[in-house]
Amino acid sequence: MIYKTRPLPVTLKFEDRPYRRGQTIDVTEGFRPDRKVGIPGVKVELVLEERLTKTEKSMTVGWGGARGLHGSGHLGYFAYRPDPILPSVKTEQYVHSAARRAEKALLEAGETRSYRFDLRIAASDPRHLRESKAAGAEGHATWTFHWKVRTTVDVRMARDAVAERPVVVVLE
């Protein structure tokens, strides 16, 4: 469905420091609607984006030379032309850890509401952690891991309100 109303402005607060897997991020989320809204639920997620960047050299094989281009009957010579080195990027994004609250609320315009979440970072490895170590040893590919905390406020009969903030998670 398409809604013409603006999404709610959402604030997302947590301590800005490096975290480790297994630790808990104390997240506070707040919003203040400018109209009467129904809130069926709120969720906070730790989203992990894994990005693979590869660089490969390649050559294009073809006929070259000026004689072959002018139609003189001579085909010219066989040419190997290096292609520019362009990195290929593959990105995968998924929810690594999550916390939800299904507390229904009906808020009036100007009423402030905040929720506190204990978002525990799962101890599981990122999906491509082993591949990243092997690719780093080979030197032609690199995996990077970007973490962010995302909160989503489910707003009845309107667009969901979303806020994101990057977070540092140390992989040991």
LUMBATI-612625 format. One line per 3 residues: for each residue x, y, z of N, C-alpha, C, O, CB. Coordinates in nm, 3 decimals. Glycine has a CB too. Example, Ala and Ser with C-alpha at 12.3 -4.5 7.8 and 13.67 -1.06 7.14 Angstrom:
2
1.319:-0.569:0.780:1.230:-0.450:0.780:1.320:-0.330:0.780:1.424:-0.332:0.846:1.131:-0.447:0.905 ~ 1.285:-0.225:0.708:1.367:-0.106:0.714:1.290:0.003:0.787:1.341:0.114:0.804:1.408:-0.060:0.572
//
This chain:
172
0.083:-0.118:0.000:0.000:0.000:0.000:0.087:0.124:0.000:0.199:0.123:0.051:-0.094:0.000:0.120 ~ 0.036:0.230:-0.057:0.108:0.356:-0.062:0.042:0.453:0.036:-0.078:0.477:0.032:0.110:0.415:-0.206 ~ 0.126:0.508:0.124:0.077:0.604:0.222:0.144:0.738:0.197:0.264:0.743:0.171:0.103:0.555:0.367
0.069:0.845:0.205:0.124:0.978:0.180:0.179:1.044:0.306:0.241:1.150:0.298:0.019:1.067:0.119 ~ 0.158:0.984:0.419:0.206:1.045:0.543:0.357:1.026:0.555:0.413:0.927:0.507:0.134:0.985:0.665 ~ 0.420:1.120:0.620:0.565:1.111:0.644:0.590:1.008:0.753:0.508:0.991:0.843:0.624:1.250:0.683
0.705:0.938:0.745:0.737:0.846:0.854:0.773:0.922:0.982:0.815:1.038:0.977:0.853:0.753:0.813 ~ 0.755:0.855:1.093:0.789:0.917:1.222:0.939:0.939:1.232:1.017:0.854:1.188:0.739:0.829:1.339 ~ 0.981:1.051:1.289:1.125:1.067:1.315:1.162:0.981:1.437:1.099:0.989:1.542:1.162:1.218:1.340
1.265:0.900:1.419:1.306:0.805:1.524:1.449:0.837:1.564:1.534:0.865:1.479:1.294:0.657:1.474 ~ 1.476:0.834:1.695:1.613:0.850:1.744:1.662:0.715:1.794:1.586:0.635:1.850:1.621:0.959:1.857 ~ 1.789:0.692:1.774:1.851:0.565:1.810:1.978:0.597:1.887:2.069:0.661:1.835:1.881:0.477:1.684
1.985:0.551:2.013:2.100:0.583:2.097:2.158:0.457:2.158:2.086:0.369:2.205:2.060:0.682:2.208 ~ 2.291:0.450:2.154:2.366:0.346:2.226:2.509:0.395:2.240:2.551:0.488:2.171:2.359:0.207:2.152 ~ 2.584:0.332:2.330:2.721:0.374:2.356:2.807:0.349:2.233:2.806:0.240:2.177:2.779:0.300:2.478
2.880:0.452:2.191:2.963:0.444:2.071:3.101:0.390:2.110:3.192:0.467:2.142:2.975:0.584:2.001 ~ 3.115:0.258:2.106:3.241:0.193:2.140:3.247:0.060:2.066:3.144:0.013:2.016:3.254:0.172:2.295 ~ 3.363:-0.003:2.058:3.371:-0.135:1.994:3.305:-0.242:2.082:3.321:-0.241:2.204:3.517:-0.173:1.965
3.233:-0.333:2.019:3.167:-0.444:2.088:3.226:-0.575:2.038:3.285:-0.581:1.930:3.014:-0.441:2.066 ~ 3.209:-0.679:2.117:3.254:-0.813:2.077:3.132:-0.905:2.070:3.028:-0.878:2.130:3.361:-0.870:2.178 ~ 3.148:-1.013:1.995:3.038:-1.109:1.987:3.011:-1.166:2.126:3.104:-1.196:2.201:3.071:-1.223:1.885
2.885:-1.182:2.157:2.846:-1.229:2.288:2.811:-1.117:2.385:2.746:-1.141:2.486:2.955:-1.313:2.346 ~ 2.854:-0.994:2.355:2.822:-0.880:2.441:2.683:-0.826:2.407:2.622:-0.864:2.307:2.928:-0.769:2.425 ~ 2.636:-0.736:2.493:2.503:-0.677:2.475:2.516:-0.529:2.448:2.592:-0.458:2.515:2.414:-0.702:2.599
2.441:-0.482:2.349:2.434:-0.339:2.318:2.307:-0.286:2.383:2.197:-0.335:2.355:2.435:-0.312:2.162 ~ 2.322:-0.187:2.469:2.207:-0.125:2.536:2.153:-0.015:2.444:2.212:0.093:2.435:2.248:-0.067:2.678 ~ 2.042:-0.044:2.376:1.987:0.046:2.275:1.863:0.116:2.332:1.776:0.051:2.390:1.952:-0.031:2.144
1.857:0.248:2.314:1.737:0.324:2.349:1.684:0.388:2.221:1.757:0.455:2.147:1.768:0.434:2.459 ~ 1.558:0.366:2.198:1.494:0.417:2.079:1.381:0.510:2.123:1.307:0.478:2.215:1.440:0.302:1.988 ~ 1.369:0.623:2.058:1.264:0.716:2.095:1.201:0.780:1.973:1.263:0.791:1.867:1.318:0.824:2.186
1.076:0.821:1.988:1.006:0.891:1.881:0.896:0.976:1.940:0.846:0.952:2.050:0.949:0.792:1.779 ~ 0.860:1.077:1.863:0.755:1.170:1.904:0.670:1.199:1.780:0.712:1.277:1.694:0.816:1.304:1.964 ~ 0.553:1.140:1.770:0.472:1.156:1.649:0.410:1.295:1.640:0.383:1.360:1.741:0.362:1.051:1.646
0.388:1.340:1.516:0.323:1.469:1.494:0.174:1.452:1.464:0.105:1.548:1.430:0.391:1.543:1.379 ~ 0.125:1.329:1.479:-0.016:1.298:1.458:-0.049:1.175:1.544:0.042:1.111:1.596:-0.049:1.271:1.305 ~ -0.174:1.143:1.558:-0.216:1.027:1.636:-0.179:0.901:1.557:-0.215:0.887:1.440:-0.370:1.032:1.667
-0.107:0.809:1.622:-0.062:0.687:1.554:-0.079:0.565:1.643:-0.074:0.575:1.766:0.084:0.701:1.509 ~ -0.098:0.453:1.580:-0.100:0.324:1.649:0.030:0.251:1.622:0.076:0.244:1.508:-0.221:0.238:1.605 ~ 0.089:0.198:1.727:0.217:0.126:1.717:0.195:-0.019:1.760:0.184:-0.045:1.880:0.328:0.195:1.804
0.188:-0.114:1.665:0.172:-0.254:1.704:0.299:-0.319:1.758:0.292:-0.416:1.833:0.123:-0.333:1.587 ~ 0.416:-0.267:1.720:0.538:-0.330:1.767:0.662:-0.253:1.724:0.657:-0.168:1.635:0.546:-0.471:1.717 ~ 0.773:-0.285:1.789:0.902:-0.222:1.764:1.007:-0.331:1.763:1.000:-0.426:1.841:0.934:-0.112:1.872
1.106:-0.318:1.674:1.215:-0.415:1.674:1.348:-0.345:1.652:1.354:-0.240:1.589:1.193:-0.523:1.565 ~ 1.453:-0.405:1.705:1.589:-0.357:1.687:1.669:-0.475:1.635:1.661:-0.586:1.687:1.650:-0.300:1.821 ~ 1.749:-0.450:1.530:1.826:-0.556:1.466:1.971:-0.513:1.450:2.001:-0.396:1.428:1.764:-0.594:1.330
2.060:-0.609:1.461:2.200:-0.589:1.426:2.217:-0.646:1.286:2.209:-0.767:1.267:2.297:-0.656:1.531 ~ 2.241:-0.559:1.190:2.250:-0.599:1.050:2.396:-0.606:1.010:2.476:-0.518:1.042:2.172:-0.499:0.958 ~ 2.430:-0.714:0.940:2.567:-0.733:0.893:2.568:-0.732:0.741:2.495:-0.806:0.677:2.626:-0.865:0.948
2.652:-0.646:0.686:2.672:-0.643:0.541:2.811:-0.697:0.513:2.911:-0.641:0.559:2.653:-0.497:0.483 ~ 2.817:-0.806:0.436:2.944:-0.866:0.397:2.970:-0.830:0.252:2.886:-0.854:0.165:2.942:-1.021:0.418 ~ 3.086:-0.772:0.226:3.116:-0.724:0.092:3.245:-0.789:0.041:3.350:-0.779:0.104:3.130:-0.570:0.090
3.235:-0.858:-0.074:3.350:-0.921:-0.139:3.393:-0.833:-0.256:3.312:-0.803:-0.344:3.316:-1.067:-0.187 ~ 3.519:-0.793:-0.256:3.575:-0.715:-0.366:3.686:-0.796:-0.429:3.783:-0.832:-0.362:3.626:-0.576:-0.317 ~ 3.674:-0.824:-0.559:3.774:-0.901:-0.633:3.832:-0.815:-0.744:3.762:-0.735:-0.806:3.713:-1.031:-0.692
3.959:-0.831:-0.767:4.022:-0.768:-0.882:4.087:-0.877:-0.966:4.160:-0.962:-0.913:4.127:-0.661:-0.838 ~ 4.061:-0.875:-1.095:4.117:-0.975:-1.185:4.168:-0.907:-1.310:4.108:-0.812:-1.361:4.012:-1.082:-1.221 ~ 4.280:-0.956:-1.360:4.335:-0.907:-1.484:4.283:-0.994:-1.597:4.267:-1.115:-1.580:4.491:-0.905:-1.481
4.258:-0.934:-1.711:4.213:-1.012:-1.826:4.270:-0.952:-1.953:4.316:-0.837:-1.954:4.059:-1.017:-1.833 ~ 4.267:-1.031:-2.058:4.317:-0.988:-2.188:4.209:-1.012:-2.291:4.135:-1.111:-2.284:4.449:-1.063:-2.225 ~ 4.199:-0.922:-2.388:4.107:-0.939:-2.500:4.190:-0.978:-2.621:4.292:-0.915:-2.652:4.024:-0.809:-2.526
4.146:-1.081:-2.690:4.216:-1.128:-2.808:4.138:-1.084:-2.930:4.015:-1.096:-2.934:4.235:-1.283:-2.806 ~ 4.208:-1.032:-3.032:4.139:-0.990:-3.153:4.238:-0.954:-3.262:4.359:-0.962:-3.243:4.047:-0.873:-3.124 ~ 4.185:-0.913:-3.373:4.268:-0.872:-3.486:4.296:-0.724:-3.472:4.209:-0.647:-3.430:4.201:-0.903:-3.623
4.417:-0.685:-3.507:4.452:-0.546:-3.495:4.529:-0.498:-3.615:4.545:-0.571:-3.712:4.532:-0.523:-3.370 ~ 4.574:-0.379:-3.609:4.654:-0.322:-3.717:4.571:-0.238:-3.811:4.452:-0.264:-3.830:4.723:-0.432:-3.794 ~ 4.634:-0.137:-3.869:4.564:-0.045:-3.957:4.522:-0.111:-4.088:4.418:-0.076:-4.143:4.650:0.075:-3.986
4.601:-0.204:-4.140:4.569:-0.266:-4.268:4.437:-0.342:-4.263:4.360:-0.340:-4.358:4.681:-0.358:-4.311 ~ 4.413:-0.409:-4.152:4.289:-0.485:-4.139:4.166:-0.396:-4.132:4.056:-0.440:-4.167:4.295:-0.573:-4.017 ~ 4.184:-0.273:-4.088:4.071:-0.182:-4.074:4.031:-0.117:-4.206:3.914:-0.081:-4.224:4.105:-0.076:-3.972
4.125:-0.100:-4.298:4.098:-0.027:-4.422:4.055:-0.117:-4.537:4.032:-0.066:-4.647:4.220:0.049:-4.464 ~ 4.042:-0.244:-4.517:3.993:-0.334:-4.620:4.092:-0.359:-4.733:4.052:-0.375:-4.848:3.869:-0.280:-4.677 ~ 4.219:-0.363:-4.700:4.319:-0.385:-4.804:4.337:-0.533:-4.837:4.420:-0.569:-4.920:4.452:-0.326:-4.762
4.261:-0.617:-4.773:4.274:-0.761:-4.796:4.370:-0.827:-4.699:4.364:-0.948:-4.680:4.319:-0.786:-4.936 ~ 4.457:-0.751:-4.639:4.548:-0.805:-4.539:4.480:-0.791:-4.403:4.432:-0.683:-4.367:4.688:-0.731:-4.543 ~ 4.477:-0.896:-4.329:4.403:-0.894:-4.202:4.478:-0.825:-4.089:4.422:-0.806:-3.981:4.369:-1.033:-4.161
4.598:-0.790:-4.110:4.673:-0.727:-4.002:4.739:-0.832:-3.915:4.785:-0.934:-3.966:4.581:-0.639:-3.918 ~ 4.745:-0.809:-3.784:4.810:-0.903:-3.694:4.717:-0.936:-3.578:4.620:-0.865:-3.551:4.943:-0.847:-3.642 ~ 4.749:-1.043:-3.513:4.673:-1.090:-3.399:4.718:-1.009:-3.277:4.837:-1.002:-3.250:4.693:-1.242:-3.377
4.625:-0.948:-3.203:4.663:-0.858:-3.094:4.605:-0.905:-2.961:4.492:-0.954:-2.953:4.616:-0.717:-3.123 ~ 4.686:-0.889:-2.859:4.641:-0.910:-2.722:4.635:-0.773:-2.657:4.735:-0.701:-2.653:4.738:-1.008:-2.643 ~ 4.519:-0.736:-2.608:4.500:-0.605:-2.550:4.460:-0.621:-2.404:4.359:-0.686:-2.376:4.393:-0.523:-2.629
4.537:-0.565:-2.310:4.496:-0.577:-2.169:4.371:-0.494:-2.142:4.362:-0.378:-2.184:4.610:-0.534:-2.075 ~ 4.278:-0.554:-2.073:4.158:-0.481:-2.032:4.187:-0.404:-1.904:4.276:-0.441:-1.828:4.038:-0.579:-2.012 ~ 4.113:-0.298:-1.880:4.133:-0.227:-1.753:4.095:-0.318:-1.635:4.005:-0.402:-1.645:4.048:-0.095:-1.750
4.165:-0.298:-1.526:4.137:-0.378:-1.406:4.021:-0.314:-1.333:4.034:-0.206:-1.275:4.264:-0.388:-1.314 ~ 3.908:-0.381:-1.335:3.789:-0.331:-1.268:3.752:-0.427:-1.155:3.737:-0.547:-1.178:3.671:-0.314:-1.367 ~ 3.738:-0.376:-1.036:3.698:-0.465:-0.927:3.550:-0.503:-0.939:3.466:-0.422:-0.978:3.724:-0.398:-0.791
3.522:-0.627:-0.905:3.382:-0.670:-0.898:3.344:-0.676:-0.750:3.422:-0.722:-0.666:3.361:-0.810:-0.969 ~ 3.225:-0.629:-0.719:3.181:-0.621:-0.580:3.052:-0.701:-0.565:2.957:-0.683:-0.641:3.159:-0.473:-0.536 ~ 3.052:-0.789:-0.467:2.933:-0.869:-0.434:2.897:-0.837:-0.289:2.982:-0.845:-0.200:2.959:-1.025:-0.455
2.772:-0.801:-0.266:2.728:-0.761:-0.132:2.616:-0.852:-0.084:2.524:-0.885:-0.158:2.682:-0.614:-0.131 ~ 2.626:-0.890:0.042:2.521:-0.971:0.105:2.489:-0.906:0.239:2.579:-0.874:0.317:2.566:-1.122:0.124 ~ 2.361:-0.886:0.267:2.319:-0.820:0.389:2.214:-0.906:0.458:2.120:-0.954:0.393:2.263:-0.677:0.360
2.229:-0.926:0.590:2.132:-1.007:0.664:2.131:-0.965:0.811:2.222:-0.896:0.859:2.165:-1.158:0.651 ~ 2.027:-1.006:0.880:2.012:-0.976:1.023:2.092:-1.079:1.102:2.067:-1.199:1.093:1.861:-0.977:1.067 ~ 2.188:-1.031:1.178:2.275:-1.119:1.258:2.213:-1.146:1.396:2.219:-1.259:1.445:2.415:-1.058:1.274
2.156:-1.044:1.457:2.094:-1.055:1.590:1.973:-0.962:1.593:1.968:-0.863:1.520:2.197:-1.020:1.705 ~ 1.875:-0.995:1.677:1.754:-0.912:1.682:1.689:-0.916:1.819:1.706:-1.011:1.896:1.652:-0.958:1.575 ~ 1.615:-0.808:1.849:1.532:-0.800:1.970:1.401:-0.735:1.929:1.401:-0.637:1.854:1.604:-0.717:2.086
1.289:-0.788:1.979:1.157:-0.737:1.940:1.073:-0.707:2.064:1.092:-0.767:2.170:1.083:-0.837:1.849 ~ 0.982:-0.614:2.047:0.885:-0.583:2.152:0.750:-0.568:2.085:0.733:-0.484:1.997:0.925:-0.454:2.232 ~ 0.654:-0.647:2.127:0.520:-0.644:2.067:0.421:-0.573:2.158:0.310:-0.622:2.180:0.471:-0.786:2.037
0.461:-0.461:2.211:0.376:-0.382:2.301:0.293:-0.285:2.217:0.347:-0.194:2.155:0.462:-0.305:2.407 ~ 0.163:-0.305:2.216:0.077:-0.217:2.136:0.057:-0.085:2.210:0.038:-0.080:2.331:-0.060:-0.285:2.108 ~ 0.061:0.022:2.130:0.045:0.155:2.190:-0.031:0.244:2.093:-0.020:0.231:1.971:0.183:0.217:2.225
-0.109:0.335:2.150:-0.178:0.438:2.072:-0.127:0.572:2.123:-0.152:0.609:2.238:-0.337:0.427:2.084 ~ -0.054:0.644:2.038:0.009:0.769:2.080:-0.062:0.890:2.020:-0.102:0.889:1.904:0.156:0.769:2.040 ~ -0.076:0.991:2.101:-0.133:1.118:2.056:-0.022:1.204:1.996:0.096:1.177:2.019:-0.204:1.193:2.173
-0.059:1.304:1.921:0.040:1.395:1.862:0.119:1.464:1.972:0.061:1.515:2.068:-0.029:1.499:1.772 ~ 0.251:1.466:1.958:0.338:1.531:2.055:0.376:1.444:2.173:0.461:1.484:2.253:0.273:1.653:2.105 ~ 0.316:1.327:2.189:0.349:1.237:2.300:0.481:1.167:2.272:0.499:1.110:2.164:0.235:1.133:2.324
0.573:1.171:2.366:0.704:1.109:2.349:0.702:0.968:2.405:0.647:0.943:2.513:0.814:1.192:2.418 ~ 0.763:0.876:2.332:0.772:0.737:2.376:0.913:0.688:2.349:0.970:0.717:2.244:0.666:0.646:2.303 ~ 0.968:0.615:2.442:1.099:0.554:2.421:1.096:0.411:2.470:1.022:0.376:2.562:1.212:0.635:2.493
1.178:0.330:2.406:1.190:0.188:2.441:1.337:0.157:2.463:1.425:0.214:2.397:1.130:0.095:2.329 ~ 1.362:0.069:2.555:1.499:0.026:2.583:1.510:-0.121:2.545:1.424:-0.203:2.579:1.537:0.048:2.734 ~ 1.616:-0.154:2.473:1.640:-0.291:2.429:1.778:-0.336:2.472:1.873:-0.258:2.471:1.624:-0.304:2.275
1.790:-0.463:2.510:1.919:-0.526:2.531:1.942:-0.615:2.409:1.891:-0.726:2.401:1.925:-0.609:2.667 ~ 2.020:-0.564:2.315:2.047:-0.636:2.191:2.174:-0.717:2.210:2.285:-0.664:2.207:2.061:-0.537:2.071 ~ 2.157:-0.846:2.229:2.272:-0.935:2.249:2.327:-0.975:2.114:2.254:-1.025:2.028:2.232:-1.062:2.332
2.457:-0.954:2.096:2.524:-0.990:1.971:2.548:-1.141:1.973:2.614:-1.193:2.063:2.659:-0.912:1.952 ~ 2.493:-1.209:1.875:2.509:-1.356:1.868:2.657:-1.390:1.856:2.735:-1.316:1.794:2.430:-1.415:1.747 ~ 2.696:-1.501:1.916:2.835:-1.544:1.914:2.874:-1.611:1.782:2.991:-1.644:1.761:2.861:-1.639:2.028
2.778:-1.631:1.695:2.807:-1.701:1.569:2.895:-1.617:1.477:2.890:-1.494:1.479:2.676:-1.737:1.497 ~ 2.976:-1.685:1.398:3.064:-1.618:1.301:2.983:-1.562:1.186:2.877:-1.616:1.153:3.172:-1.714:1.248 ~ 3.031:-1.455:1.124:2.970:-1.413:0.999:2.981:-1.525:0.895:3.071:-1.608:0.901:3.038:-1.282:0.946
2.889:-1.527:0.800:2.880:-1.638:0.703:3.009:-1.659:0.625:3.045:-1.773:0.595:2.768:-1.612:0.607 ~ 3.079:-1.551:0.591:3.196:-1.563:0.504:3.327:-1.533:0.576:3.423:-1.489:0.513:3.181:-1.470:0.386 ~ 3.333:-1.556:0.706:3.454:-1.525:0.782:3.570:-1.614:0.740:3.681:-1.564:0.721:3.427:-1.541:0.932
3.547:-1.744:0.725:3.655:-1.836:0.683:3.704:-1.801:0.544:3.825:-1.801:0.519:3.606:-1.982:0.685 ~ 3.611:-1.770:0.454:3.650:-1.732:0.318:3.732:-1.605:0.318:3.822:-1.589:0.235:3.525:-1.714:0.230 ~ 3.702:-1.513:0.410:3.777:-1.388:0.415:3.922:-1.412:0.453:4.011:-1.345:0.400:3.712:-1.291:0.514
3.947:-1.505:0.542:4.084:-1.537:0.582:4.161:-1.601:0.467:4.277:-1.569:0.445:4.085:-1.630:0.705 ~ 4.095:-1.691:0.393:4.160:-1.756:0.279:4.184:-1.656:0.166:4.290:-1.657:0.105:4.074:-1.874:0.228 ~ 4.087:-1.569:0.139:4.100:-1.471:0.032:4.210:-1.370:0.064:4.281:-1.325:-0.025:3.968:-1.399:0.008
4.223:-1.335:0.191:4.328:-1.242:0.231:4.466:-1.299:0.210:4.560:-1.225:0.178:4.310:-1.202:0.374 ~ 4.481:-1.430:0.229:4.610:-1.495:0.207:4.646:-1.498:0.059:4.763:-1.487:0.023:4.608:-1.636:0.264 ~ 4.545:-1.513:-0.028:4.570:-1.518:-0.172:4.598:-1.380:-0.229:4.676:-1.367:-0.324:4.451:-1.580:-0.243
4.537:-1.276:-0.174:4.566:-1.140:-0.213:4.486:-1.083:-0.329:4.502:-0.965:-0.360:4.705:-1.131:-0.246 ~ 4.400:-1.160:-0.394:4.324:-1.106:-0.506:4.181:-1.067:-0.469:4.109:-1.008:-0.550:4.319:-1.208:-0.617 ~ 4.140:-1.098:-0.348:4.004:-1.067:-0.304:4.007:-1.025:-0.158:4.092:-1.070:-0.080:3.909:-1.189:-0.325
3.914:-0.939:-0.122:3.902:-0.898:0.018:3.756:-0.899:0.060:3.667:-0.859:-0.016:3.963:-0.758:0.041 ~ 3.733:-0.946:0.181:3.600:-0.941:0.241:3.603:-0.830:0.345:3.698:-0.820:0.423:3.559:-1.079:0.306 ~ 3.500:-0.747:0.347:3.484:-0.648:0.453:3.349:-0.668:0.519:3.251:-0.708:0.455:3.498:-0.503:0.396
3.345:-0.640:0.648:3.224:-0.661:0.727:3.181:-0.527:0.785:3.257:-0.464:0.858:3.247:-0.767:0.840 ~ 3.059:-0.483:0.752:3.005:-0.357:0.801:2.881:-0.388:0.886:2.787:-0.451:0.840:2.969:-0.262:0.682 ~ 2.884:-0.343:1.010:2.776:-0.367:1.105:2.697:-0.239:1.127:2.753:-0.130:1.124:2.831:-0.421:1.240
2.566:-0.253:1.147:2.483:-0.138:1.184:2.365:-0.185:1.268:2.316:-0.297:1.253:2.434:-0.063:1.057 ~ 2.322:-0.097:1.357:2.202:-0.122:1.437:2.088:-0.053:1.365:2.096:0.066:1.333:2.218:-0.070:1.587 ~ 1.981:-0.128:1.340:1.863:-0.074:1.271:1.741:-0.094:1.360:1.719:-0.203:1.414:1.842:-0.143:1.132
1.664:0.011:1.376:1.539:0.000:1.450:1.423:0.027:1.355:1.431:0.113:1.268:1.537:0.099:1.571 ~ 1.316:-0.048:1.374:1.196:-0.033:1.291:1.075:-0.022:1.382:1.050:-0.109:1.466:1.180:-0.152:1.191 ~ 1.000:0.087:1.365:0.877:0.107:1.440:0.762:0.076:1.344:0.747:0.142:1.242:0.865:0.254:1.499
0.683:-0.024:1.378:0.568:-0.061:1.295:0.456:0.038:1.326:0.404:0.043:1.437:0.523:-0.209:1.323 ~ 0.420:0.117:1.225:0.317:0.219:1.242:0.193:0.174:1.165:0.199:0.147:1.045:0.366:0.360:1.192 ~ 0.082:0.166:1.235:-0.043:0.121:1.172:-0.089:0.221:1.067:-0.097:0.340:1.094:-0.153:0.100:1.278
-0.120:0.171:0.948:-0.174:0.249:0.835:-0.082:0.363:0.791:-0.129:0.469:0.749:-0.309:0.306:0.873 ~ 0.050:0.340:0.801:0.148:0.440:0.755:0.280:0.367:0.730:0.295:0.249:0.762:0.166:0.556:0.860 ~ 0.374:0.439:0.673:0.507:0.381:0.651:0.575:0.355:0.784:0.564:0.434:0.878:0.593:0.473:0.564
0.645:0.244:0.791:0.721:0.213:0.912:0.836:0.313:0.926:0.896:0.355:0.828:0.774:0.068:0.908 ~ 0.864:0.350:1.049:0.974:0.441:1.077:1.101:0.359:1.099:1.101:0.263:1.176:0.943:0.530:1.201 ~ 1.208:0.398:1.030:1.334:0.324:1.037:1.447:0.421:1.066:1.452:0.531:1.011:1.360:0.246:0.905
1.538:0.378:1.154:1.661:0.454:1.181:1.776:0.355:1.188:1.761:0.243:1.238:1.649:0.537:1.316 ~ 1.892:0.396:1.136:2.011:0.311:1.137:2.131:0.390:1.186:2.139:0.512:1.171:2.038:0.253:0.995 ~ 2.224:0.315:1.247:2.348:0.376:1.293:2.459:0.272:1.289:2.438:0.159:1.333:2.332:0.434:1.437
2.576:0.307:1.235:2.683:0.208:1.230:2.735:0.176:1.369:2.729:0.259:1.460:2.797:0.258:1.142 ~ 2.787:0.055:1.384:2.845:0.011:1.511:2.968:-0.074:1.477:2.973:-0.139:1.373:2.740:-0.071:1.597 ~ 3.067:-0.072:1.566:3.188:-0.150:1.546:3.177:-0.279:1.626:3.159:-0.277:1.748:3.315:-0.068:1.588
3.189:-0.392:1.555:3.191:-0.524:1.620:3.325:-0.587:1.585:3.357:-0.607:1.468:3.070:-0.615:1.573 ~ 3.402:-0.619:1.688:3.536:-0.674:1.668:3.525:-0.826:1.648:3.463:-0.896:1.728:3.628:-0.641:1.789 ~ 3.586:-0.874:1.540:3.590:-1.019:1.514:3.725:-1.071:1.559:3.829:-1.026:1.512:3.565:-1.051:1.362
3.723:-1.166:1.649:3.850:-1.221:1.701:3.878:-1.354:1.640:3.980:-1.416:1.671:3.848:-1.233:1.853
//
